[in-house]
Amino acid sequence: MRESRPFSCILNDGTLSNNLAEYNALLISLHLAQQMGVRYFEAYGDSVKGEYKVHHEDLISYHHATIQLANTFEGFYINQVSRSKIQR
């Protein structure tokens, strides 16, 4: 049975694009999970998806870093949710 540890991270003071803020939050979460010894990682967001090509130049390095970290886990799952479900 897998143990679930919900974690939420929002990093945007209004100067970052939503996509960039979401990548920052994801990378921080991945680093924390790695340090905690997490083997299976699940993330949910409205911008970051695992199966698409990044076209915006500012996001390419973030995407590559995310993939590299994701590959260190036994299982990695990212699910896109609508922005309306995230915002309250």
BELJOQUI-V919500 format. One record per run of one state. SS is the DSSP state (hx for helix, st for strand, lp for the rest). FROM is the first residue (numbers start at 0). LEN is the number of residues. Records with the same first field share a line. If there is no record, write none. Layout:
SS: FROM-LEN + FROM-LEN
//
This chain:
lp: 0-17 + 36-3 + 45-11 + 70-4 + 80-2 + 86-2
hx: 17-19 + 56-14 + 82-4
st: 39-6 + 74-6
//
